[in-house]
Amino acid sequence: MSAQEIPQHLHLLSSDEAGWEGLHLIYEREPADEMPEINLYQHLIVICQDNVRVGWLLNGRWQYIDYTEGDIVIFPADQLLPKAQVDREVGLIELFLEPETLTRAVCESICVDRIEIVPQLQLRDPLIQHMGMALMAELETGKADSKLYAESMATALSAHLLRRYAAHQPQHQHYNNGLPKHKLKAAIDYIHAHLDQGLTLDKIAASVYMSSHYFSSLFKQSTGITPYQYVMKYRIEKAKQLLREQELSLVEICQQVGFQNQSHFTRVFRQHTTTTPKAYRDGF
Protein backbone atom coordinates (compact mmCIF):
# COMPACT_ATOMS: atom_id res chain seq x y z
CA MET A 1 0.00 0.00 0.00
CA SER A 2 1.42 3.37 -0.99
CA ALA A 3 1.47 6.36 1.33
CA GLN A 4 -1.37 7.86 -0.71
CA GLU A 5 -3.51 4.75 -0.14
CA ILE A 6 -3.19 4.69 3.66
CA PRO A 7 -6.69 5.42 5.02
CA GLN A 8 -7.13 8.67 6.86
CA HIS A 9 -7.79 8.45 10.59
CA LEU A 10 -9.96 11.44 11.44
CA HIS A 11 -8.97 12.55 14.96
CA LEU A 12 -11.98 14.51 16.16
CA LEU A 13 -10.54 15.09 19.62
CA SER A 14 -7.08 14.70 21.20
CA SER A 15 -5.64 15.48 24.62
CA ASP A 16 -2.26 16.46 23.14
CA GLU A 17 -3.04 20.19 23.01
CA ALA A 18 -4.50 20.11 26.54
CA GLY A 19 -1.16 18.91 27.92
CA TRP A 20 -2.41 15.80 29.73
CA GLU A 21 0.29 13.74 31.45
CA GLY A 22 0.19 10.03 32.21
CA LEU A 23 -3.06 9.47 30.33
CA HIS A 24 -3.88 10.49 26.77
CA LEU A 25 -7.15 10.39 24.86
CA ILE A 26 -7.96 10.27 21.17
CA TYR A 27 -11.47 10.17 19.75
CA GLU A 28 -11.27 9.15 16.10
CA ARG A 29 -13.18 7.75 13.16
CA GLU A 30 -11.34 4.54 12.29
CA PRO A 31 -11.70 3.84 8.54
CA ALA A 32 -12.72 0.51 7.04
CA ASP A 33 -9.42 -1.11 6.07
CA GLU A 34 -6.61 -3.39 7.21
CA MET A 35 -4.37 -1.93 9.92
CA PRO A 36 -0.75 -3.08 10.43
CA GLU A 37 0.54 -4.47 13.71
CA ILE A 38 1.95 -1.80 16.03
CA ASN A 39 4.39 -1.81 18.92
CA LEU A 40 2.62 -0.44 21.99
CA TYR A 41 4.48 1.73 24.50
CA GLN A 42 1.41 2.56 26.60
CA HIS A 43 -1.46 0.46 27.91
CA LEU A 44 -4.23 0.86 25.31
CA ILE A 45 -7.94 0.84 26.14
CA VAL A 46 -10.32 1.13 23.17
CA ILE A 47 -14.03 1.86 23.67
CA CYS A 48 -16.25 1.20 20.64
CA GLN A 49 -18.84 3.84 19.82
CA ASP A 50 -20.56 1.92 17.00
CA ASN A 51 -21.19 -1.65 15.85
CA VAL A 52 -18.31 -3.12 13.86
CA ARG A 53 -16.71 -6.44 12.89
CA VAL A 54 -12.96 -6.62 13.49
CA GLY A 55 -10.60 -9.37 12.37
CA TRP A 56 -7.46 -9.93 14.48
CA LEU A 57 -4.47 -11.83 13.09
CA LEU A 58 -3.57 -14.08 16.04
CA ASN A 59 -0.99 -16.87 15.76
CA GLY A 60 -1.15 -16.72 11.99
CA ARG A 61 -4.95 -17.05 11.78
CA TRP A 62 -7.72 -14.47 11.50
CA GLN A 63 -10.18 -14.30 14.40
CA TYR A 64 -13.32 -12.23 13.79
CA ILE A 65 -15.26 -10.51 16.57
CA ASP A 66 -18.50 -8.54 16.33
CA TYR A 67 -18.36 -5.49 18.57
CA THR A 68 -21.30 -3.37 19.71
CA GLU A 69 -21.36 0.12 21.17
CA GLY A 70 -19.67 0.10 24.58
CA ASP A 71 -17.51 -2.97 23.96
CA ILE A 72 -13.94 -2.54 25.20
CA VAL A 73 -10.54 -3.85 24.12
CA ILE A 74 -7.46 -3.74 26.38
CA PHE A 75 -3.89 -4.28 25.17
CA PRO A 76 -0.94 -3.98 27.61
CA ALA A 77 2.16 -1.89 26.97
CA ASP A 78 5.28 -3.51 25.50
CA GLN A 79 3.25 -5.90 23.35
CA LEU A 80 2.38 -5.99 19.67
CA LEU A 81 -1.06 -4.74 18.75
CA PRO A 82 -2.01 -7.40 16.16
CA LYS A 83 -2.81 -6.68 12.55
CA ALA A 84 -6.52 -5.90 12.28
CA GLN A 85 -9.24 -5.71 9.63
CA VAL A 86 -12.12 -3.29 10.20
CA ASP A 87 -15.22 -3.86 8.07
CA ARG A 88 -16.70 -0.34 8.32
CA GLU A 89 -15.90 3.13 9.63
CA VAL A 90 -16.26 3.20 13.40
CA GLY A 91 -15.95 5.77 16.17
CA LEU A 92 -13.40 4.86 18.84
CA ILE A 93 -12.38 6.38 22.16
CA GLU A 94 -8.75 5.40 22.70
CA LEU A 95 -7.11 5.81 26.10
CA PHE A 96 -3.31 5.51 26.32
CA LEU A 97 -2.16 4.94 29.91
CA GLU A 98 1.55 5.40 30.56
CA PRO A 99 3.19 2.42 32.37
CA GLU A 100 4.67 4.84 34.92
CA THR A 101 1.14 5.96 35.84
CA LEU A 102 0.20 2.37 36.61
CA THR A 103 3.40 1.93 38.61
CA ARG A 104 2.63 4.98 40.73
CA ALA A 105 -0.78 3.50 41.52
CA VAL A 106 0.98 0.45 42.93
CA CYS A 107 3.44 2.47 44.99
CA GLU A 108 2.61 2.38 48.70
CA SER A 109 -0.90 1.00 48.20
CA ILE A 110 -0.62 -2.39 46.51
CA CYS A 111 1.75 -5.28 47.14
CA VAL A 112 2.45 -7.22 43.95
CA ASP A 113 5.64 -8.80 42.62
CA ARG A 114 5.10 -7.81 39.01
CA ILE A 115 2.54 -5.64 37.25
CA GLU A 116 1.07 -7.44 34.26
CA ILE A 117 -2.19 -6.46 32.58
CA VAL A 118 -3.88 -9.34 30.76
CA PRO A 119 -5.00 -8.59 27.18
CA GLN A 120 -8.78 -8.45 26.67
CA LEU A 121 -10.11 -8.74 23.12
CA GLN A 122 -13.73 -8.03 24.08
CA LEU A 123 -15.38 -7.14 27.37
CA ARG A 124 -18.10 -5.03 28.93
CA ASP A 125 -17.01 -2.75 31.76
CA PRO A 126 -19.47 0.06 32.55
CA LEU A 127 -16.93 1.84 34.78
CA ILE A 128 -14.28 2.07 32.04
CA GLN A 129 -16.94 3.11 29.53
CA HIS A 130 -18.13 5.85 31.88
CA MET A 131 -14.55 7.02 32.47
CA GLY A 132 -13.91 7.26 28.74
CA MET A 133 -17.07 9.25 28.09
CA ALA A 134 -16.44 11.52 31.10
CA LEU A 135 -12.85 12.19 30.00
CA MET A 136 -13.98 13.03 26.48
CA ALA A 137 -16.68 15.41 27.76
CA GLU A 138 -14.22 17.11 30.12
CA LEU A 139 -11.64 17.50 27.34
CA GLU A 140 -14.24 18.97 24.96
CA THR A 141 -15.33 21.67 27.40
CA GLY A 142 -12.34 22.15 29.68
CA LYS A 143 -9.39 21.81 27.29
CA ALA A 144 -6.32 22.96 29.32
CA ASP A 145 -8.47 23.14 32.47
CA SER A 146 -9.05 19.38 32.18
CA LYS A 147 -5.50 18.39 33.24
CA LEU A 148 -6.26 17.88 36.93
CA TYR A 149 -9.42 15.93 36.09
CA ALA A 150 -7.44 13.69 33.71
CA GLU A 151 -4.77 13.05 36.36
CA SER A 152 -7.40 12.07 38.92
CA MET A 153 -9.12 9.79 36.41
CA ALA A 154 -5.78 8.19 35.45
CA THR A 155 -5.25 7.26 39.10
CA ALA A 156 -8.74 5.75 39.34
CA LEU A 157 -8.36 3.91 36.02
CA SER A 158 -5.00 2.47 37.09
CA ALA A 159 -6.44 1.14 40.33
CA HIS A 160 -9.39 -0.40 38.46
CA LEU A 161 -7.15 -2.11 35.89
CA LEU A 162 -5.02 -3.57 38.67
CA ARG A 163 -8.06 -4.88 40.54
CA ARG A 164 -9.83 -6.38 37.52
CA TYR A 165 -7.29 -7.15 34.80
CA ALA A 166 -3.91 -7.82 36.45
CA ALA A 167 -2.32 -11.26 36.03
CA HIS A 168 -1.81 -11.48 39.80
CA GLN A 169 -4.57 -10.35 42.12
CA PRO A 170 -3.01 -7.41 44.01
CA GLN A 171 -3.10 -7.27 47.79
CA HIS A 172 -4.45 -3.89 48.82
CA GLN A 173 -3.38 -2.23 51.98
CA HIS A 174 -6.11 -0.56 54.02
CA TYR A 175 -5.82 2.84 55.65
CA ASN A 176 -8.15 3.81 58.45
CA ASN A 177 -6.97 7.16 59.72
CA GLY A 178 -6.55 9.30 56.61
CA LEU A 179 -3.82 11.92 56.29
CA PRO A 180 -1.98 13.17 59.37
CA LYS A 181 -3.45 16.55 60.31
CA HIS A 182 -0.28 18.46 59.49
CA LYS A 183 -0.09 16.92 56.01
CA LEU A 184 -3.77 17.61 55.34
CA LYS A 185 -3.31 21.25 56.38
CA ALA A 186 -0.16 21.55 54.25
CA ALA A 187 -1.93 20.12 51.20
CA ILE A 188 -4.94 22.43 51.62
CA ASP A 189 -2.65 25.41 52.15
CA TYR A 190 -0.80 24.49 48.94
CA ILE A 191 -4.09 24.32 47.00
CA HIS A 192 -5.23 27.70 48.34
CA ALA A 193 -1.88 29.35 47.57
CA HIS A 194 -1.71 28.00 44.01
CA LEU A 195 -5.37 28.19 43.04
CA ASP A 196 -4.71 30.45 40.05
CA GLN A 197 -2.01 28.14 38.69
CA GLY A 198 -1.97 24.79 36.88
CA LEU A 199 -2.69 22.60 39.89
CA THR A 200 -2.00 18.91 39.31
CA LEU A 201 -2.45 15.90 41.54
CA ASP A 202 1.27 15.15 41.33
CA LYS A 203 2.19 18.68 42.47
CA ILE A 204 -0.24 18.64 45.39
CA ALA A 205 0.98 15.21 46.51
CA ALA A 206 4.62 16.24 46.10
CA SER A 207 4.02 19.25 48.35
CA VAL A 208 3.52 16.79 51.24
CA TYR A 209 6.15 14.31 49.96
CA MET A 210 3.75 11.54 48.97
CA SER A 211 2.92 9.56 45.82
CA SER A 212 -0.21 10.76 44.03
CA HIS A 213 -2.24 7.57 44.49
CA TYR A 214 -1.41 7.18 48.18
CA PHE A 215 -2.12 10.86 48.81
CA SER A 216 -5.41 10.75 46.88
CA SER A 217 -6.65 7.74 48.87
CA LEU A 218 -5.83 9.27 52.25
CA PHE A 219 -7.10 12.73 51.30
CA LYS A 220 -10.51 11.25 50.48
CA GLN A 221 -10.53 9.37 53.78
CA SER A 222 -9.80 12.62 55.61
CA THR A 223 -12.25 14.89 53.75
CA GLY A 224 -14.84 12.61 52.17
CA ILE A 225 -14.03 13.96 48.68
CA THR A 226 -11.20 13.54 46.19
CA PRO A 227 -8.47 16.18 45.72
CA TYR A 228 -10.02 17.10 42.36
CA GLN A 229 -13.45 17.59 43.94
CA TYR A 230 -11.92 19.70 46.71
CA VAL A 231 -10.10 21.93 44.22
CA MET A 232 -13.27 22.46 42.16
CA LYS A 233 -15.33 23.16 45.29
CA TYR A 234 -12.81 25.69 46.61
CA ARG A 235 -12.48 27.36 43.20
CA ILE A 236 -16.23 27.92 43.10
CA GLU A 237 -16.37 29.19 46.71
CA LYS A 238 -13.54 31.61 45.94
CA ALA A 239 -15.29 32.71 42.74
CA LYS A 240 -18.53 33.36 44.68
CA GLN A 241 -16.59 35.53 47.12
CA LEU A 242 -15.01 37.54 44.30
CA LEU A 243 -18.35 37.88 42.50
CA ARG A 244 -19.98 39.27 45.64
CA GLU A 245 -17.25 41.91 45.93
CA GLN A 246 -18.02 42.99 42.32
CA GLU A 247 -14.64 44.63 41.75
CA LEU A 248 -13.21 42.28 39.11
CA SER A 249 -14.50 41.36 35.67
CA LEU A 250 -15.74 37.84 35.01
CA VAL A 251 -12.62 37.16 32.93
CA GLU A 252 -10.35 38.26 35.80
CA ILE A 253 -12.26 36.12 38.31
CA CYS A 254 -12.08 33.15 35.96
CA GLN A 255 -8.29 33.50 35.84
CA GLN A 256 -7.86 34.12 39.58
CA VAL A 257 -9.62 30.88 40.48
CA GLY A 258 -7.62 28.82 38.00
CA PHE A 259 -9.85 28.44 34.93
CA GLN A 260 -8.24 29.15 31.58
CA ASN A 261 -11.51 28.67 29.72
CA GLN A 262 -14.43 30.95 30.63
CA SER A 263 -17.07 28.61 29.17
CA HIS A 264 -15.69 25.78 31.31
CA PHE A 265 -15.73 28.08 34.36
CA THR A 266 -19.40 28.88 33.67
CA ARG A 267 -20.30 25.20 33.24
CA VAL A 268 -18.59 24.13 36.49
CA PHE A 269 -20.05 27.12 38.38
CA ARG A 270 -23.56 26.17 37.22
CA GLN A 271 -22.99 22.54 38.29
CA HIS A 272 -22.14 23.70 41.81
CA THR A 273 -24.67 26.54 42.19
CA THR A 274 -27.41 25.92 39.54
CA THR A 275 -26.82 29.43 38.19
CA THR A 276 -24.25 31.27 36.07
CA PRO A 277 -21.51 33.57 37.45
CA LYS A 278 -23.23 36.60 35.88
CA ALA A 279 -26.63 35.73 37.35
CA TYR A 280 -25.03 35.07 40.74
CA ARG A 281 -23.37 38.49 40.69
CA ASP A 282 -26.56 40.23 39.53
CA GLY A 283 -28.35 38.80 42.55
CA PHE A 284 -26.31 41.06 44.90
C-alpha positions as CSV (number, residue, x, y, z in Angstrom):
1,M,0.0,0.0,0.0
2,S,1.4,3.4,-1.0
3,A,1.5,6.4,1.3
4,Q,-1.4,7.9,-0.7
5,E,-3.5,4.7,-0.1
6,I,-3.2,4.7,3.7
7,P,-6.7,5.4,5.0
8,Q,-7.1,8.7,6.9
9,H,-7.8,8.5,10.6
10,L,-10.0,11.4,11.4
11,H,-9.0,12.5,15.0
12,L,-12.0,14.5,16.2
13,L,-10.5,15.1,19.6
14,S,-7.1,14.7,21.2
15,S,-5.6,15.5,24.6
16,D,-2.3,16.5,23.1
17,E,-3.0,20.2,23.0
18,A,-4.5,20.1,26.5
19,G,-1.2,18.9,27.9
20,W,-2.4,15.8,29.7
21,E,0.3,13.7,31.5
22,G,0.2,10.0,32.2
23,L,-3.1,9.5,30.3
24,H,-3.9,10.5,26.8
25,L,-7.2,10.4,24.9
26,I,-8.0,10.3,21.2
27,Y,-11.5,10.2,19.7
28,E,-11.3,9.2,16.1
29,R,-13.2,7.7,13.2
30,E,-11.3,4.5,12.3
31,P,-11.7,3.8,8.5
32,A,-12.7,0.5,7.0
33,D,-9.4,-1.1,6.1
34,E,-6.6,-3.4,7.2
35,M,-4.4,-1.9,9.9
36,P,-0.8,-3.1,10.4
37,E,0.5,-4.5,13.7
38,I,1.9,-1.8,16.0
39,N,4.4,-1.8,18.9
40,L,2.6,-0.4,22.0
41,Y,4.5,1.7,24.5
42,Q,1.4,2.6,26.6
43,H,-1.5,0.5,27.9
44,L,-4.2,0.9,25.3
45,I,-7.9,0.8,26.1
46,V,-10.3,1.1,23.2
47,I,-14.0,1.9,23.7
48,C,-16.3,1.2,20.6
49,Q,-18.8,3.8,19.8
50,D,-20.6,1.9,17.0
51,N,-21.2,-1.7,15.9
52,V,-18.3,-3.1,13.9
53,R,-16.7,-6.4,12.9
54,V,-13.0,-6.6,13.5
55,G,-10.6,-9.4,12.4
56,W,-7.5,-9.9,14.5
57,L,-4.5,-11.8,13.1
58,L,-3.6,-14.1,16.0
59,N,-1.0,-16.9,15.8
60,G,-1.2,-16.7,12.0
61,R,-5.0,-17.0,11.8
62,W,-7.7,-14.5,11.5
63,Q,-10.2,-14.3,14.4
64,Y,-13.3,-12.2,13.8
65,I,-15.3,-10.5,16.6
66,D,-18.5,-8.5,16.3
67,Y,-18.4,-5.5,18.6
68,T,-21.3,-3.4,19.7
69,E,-21.4,0.1,21.2
70,G,-19.7,0.1,24.6
71,D,-17.5,-3.0,24.0
72,I,-13.9,-2.5,25.2
73,V,-10.5,-3.8,24.1
74,I,-7.5,-3.7,26.4
75,F,-3.9,-4.3,25.2
76,P,-0.9,-4.0,27.6
77,A,2.2,-1.9,27.0
78,D,5.3,-3.5,25.5
79,Q,3.3,-5.9,23.3
80,L,2.4,-6.0,19.7
81,L,-1.1,-4.7,18.7
82,P,-2.0,-7.4,16.2
83,K,-2.8,-6.7,12.5
84,A,-6.5,-5.9,12.3
85,Q,-9.2,-5.7,9.6
86,V,-12.1,-3.3,10.2
87,D,-15.2,-3.9,8.1
88,R,-16.7,-0.3,8.3
89,E,-15.9,3.1,9.6
90,V,-16.3,3.2,13.4
91,G,-15.9,5.8,16.2
92,L,-13.4,4.9,18.8
93,I,-12.4,6.4,22.2
94,E,-8.7,5.4,22.7
95,L,-7.1,5.8,26.1
96,F,-3.3,5.5,26.3
97,L,-2.2,4.9,29.9
98,E,1.6,5.4,30.6
99,P,3.2,2.4,32.4
100,E,4.7,4.8,34.9
101,T,1.1,6.0,35.8
102,L,0.2,2.4,36.6
103,T,3.4,1.9,38.6
104,R,2.6,5.0,40.7
105,A,-0.8,3.5,41.5
106,V,1.0,0.5,42.9
107,C,3.4,2.5,45.0
108,E,2.6,2.4,48.7
109,S,-0.9,1.0,48.2
110,I,-0.6,-2.4,46.5
111,C,1.7,-5.3,47.1
112,V,2.5,-7.2,44.0
113,D,5.6,-8.8,42.6
114,R,5.1,-7.8,39.0
115,I,2.5,-5.6,37.3
116,E,1.1,-7.4,34.3
117,I,-2.2,-6.5,32.6
118,V,-3.9,-9.3,30.8
119,P,-5.0,-8.6,27.2
120,Q,-8.8,-8.4,26.7
121,L,-10.1,-8.7,23.1
122,Q,-13.7,-8.0,24.1
123,L,-15.4,-7.1,27.4
124,R,-18.1,-5.0,28.9
125,D,-17.0,-2.8,31.8
126,P,-19.5,0.1,32.5
127,L,-16.9,1.8,34.8
128,I,-14.3,2.1,32.0
129,Q,-16.9,3.1,29.5
130,H,-18.1,5.8,31.9
131,M,-14.5,7.0,32.5
132,G,-13.9,7.3,28.7
133,M,-17.1,9.3,28.1
134,A,-16.4,11.5,31.1
135,L,-12.8,12.2,30.0
136,M,-14.0,13.0,26.5
137,A,-16.7,15.4,27.8
138,E,-14.2,17.1,30.1
139,L,-11.6,17.5,27.3
140,E,-14.2,19.0,25.0
141,T,-15.3,21.7,27.4
142,G,-12.3,22.2,29.7
143,K,-9.4,21.8,27.3
144,A,-6.3,23.0,29.3
145,D,-8.5,23.1,32.5
146,S,-9.0,19.4,32.2
147,K,-5.5,18.4,33.2
148,L,-6.3,17.9,36.9
149,Y,-9.4,15.9,36.1
150,A,-7.4,13.7,33.7
151,E,-4.8,13.1,36.4
152,S,-7.4,12.1,38.9
153,M,-9.1,9.8,36.4
154,A,-5.8,8.2,35.5
155,T,-5.2,7.3,39.1
156,A,-8.7,5.7,39.3
157,L,-8.4,3.9,36.0
158,S,-5.0,2.5,37.1
159,A,-6.4,1.1,40.3
160,H,-9.4,-0.4,38.5
161,L,-7.1,-2.1,35.9
162,L,-5.0,-3.6,38.7
163,R,-8.1,-4.9,40.5
164,R,-9.8,-6.4,37.5
165,Y,-7.3,-7.1,34.8
166,A,-3.9,-7.8,36.5
167,A,-2.3,-11.3,36.0
168,H,-1.8,-11.5,39.8
169,Q,-4.6,-10.3,42.1
170,P,-3.0,-7.4,44.0
171,Q,-3.1,-7.3,47.8
172,H,-4.5,-3.9,48.8
173,Q,-3.4,-2.2,52.0
174,H,-6.1,-0.6,54.0
175,Y,-5.8,2.8,55.6
176,N,-8.1,3.8,58.4
177,N,-7.0,7.2,59.7
178,G,-6.6,9.3,56.6
179,L,-3.8,11.9,56.3
180,P,-2.0,13.2,59.4
181,K,-3.4,16.5,60.3
182,H,-0.3,18.5,59.5
183,K,-0.1,16.9,56.0
184,L,-3.8,17.6,55.3
185,K,-3.3,21.2,56.4
186,A,-0.2,21.6,54.3
187,A,-1.9,20.1,51.2
188,I,-4.9,22.4,51.6
189,D,-2.6,25.4,52.2
190,Y,-0.8,24.5,48.9
191,I,-4.1,24.3,47.0
192,H,-5.2,27.7,48.3
193,A,-1.9,29.3,47.6
194,H,-1.7,28.0,44.0
195,L,-5.4,28.2,43.0
196,D,-4.7,30.5,40.0
197,Q,-2.0,28.1,38.7
198,G,-2.0,24.8,36.9
199,L,-2.7,22.6,39.9
200,T,-2.0,18.9,39.3
201,L,-2.4,15.9,41.5
202,D,1.3,15.1,41.3
203,K,2.2,18.7,42.5
204,I,-0.2,18.6,45.4
205,A,1.0,15.2,46.5
206,A,4.6,16.2,46.1
207,S,4.0,19.2,48.4
208,V,3.5,16.8,51.2
209,Y,6.2,14.3,50.0
210,M,3.8,11.5,49.0
211,S,2.9,9.6,45.8
212,S,-0.2,10.8,44.0
213,H,-2.2,7.6,44.5
214,Y,-1.4,7.2,48.2
215,F,-2.1,10.9,48.8
216,S,-5.4,10.8,46.9
217,S,-6.7,7.7,48.9
218,L,-5.8,9.3,52.2
219,F,-7.1,12.7,51.3
220,K,-10.5,11.3,50.5
221,Q,-10.5,9.4,53.8
222,S,-9.8,12.6,55.6
223,T,-12.3,14.9,53.8
224,G,-14.8,12.6,52.2
225,I,-14.0,14.0,48.7
226,T,-11.2,13.5,46.2
227,P,-8.5,16.2,45.7
228,Y,-10.0,17.1,42.4
229,Q,-13.5,17.6,43.9
230,Y,-11.9,19.7,46.7
231,V,-10.1,21.9,44.2
232,M,-13.3,22.5,42.2
233,K,-15.3,23.2,45.3
234,Y,-12.8,25.7,46.6
235,R,-12.5,27.4,43.2
236,I,-16.2,27.9,43.1
237,E,-16.4,29.2,46.7
238,K,-13.5,31.6,45.9
239,A,-15.3,32.7,42.7
240,K,-18.5,33.4,44.7
241,Q,-16.6,35.5,47.1
242,L,-15.0,37.5,44.3
243,L,-18.3,37.9,42.5
244,R,-20.0,39.3,45.6
245,E,-17.2,41.9,45.9
246,Q,-18.0,43.0,42.3
247,E,-14.6,44.6,41.7
248,L,-13.2,42.3,39.1
249,S,-14.5,41.4,35.7
250,L,-15.7,37.8,35.0
251,V,-12.6,37.2,32.9
252,E,-10.4,38.3,35.8
253,I,-12.3,36.1,38.3
254,C,-12.1,33.1,36.0
255,Q,-8.3,33.5,35.8
256,Q,-7.9,34.1,39.6
257,V,-9.6,30.9,40.5
258,G,-7.6,28.8,38.0
259,F,-9.8,28.4,34.9
260,Q,-8.2,29.2,31.6
261,N,-11.5,28.7,29.7
262,Q,-14.4,31.0,30.6
263,S,-17.1,28.6,29.2
264,H,-15.7,25.8,31.3
265,F,-15.7,28.1,34.4
266,T,-19.4,28.9,33.7
267,R,-20.3,25.2,33.2
268,V,-18.6,24.1,36.5
269,F,-20.1,27.1,38.4
270,R,-23.6,26.2,37.2
271,Q,-23.0,22.5,38.3
272,H,-22.1,23.7,41.8
273,T,-24.7,26.5,42.2
274,T,-27.4,25.9,39.5
275,T,-26.8,29.4,38.2
276,T,-24.2,31.3,36.1
277,P,-21.5,33.6,37.4
278,K,-23.2,36.6,35.9
279,A,-26.6,35.7,37.4
280,Y,-25.0,35.1,40.7
281,R,-23.4,38.5,40.7
282,D,-26.6,40.2,39.5
283,G,-28.3,38.8,42.6
284,F,-26.3,41.1,44.9
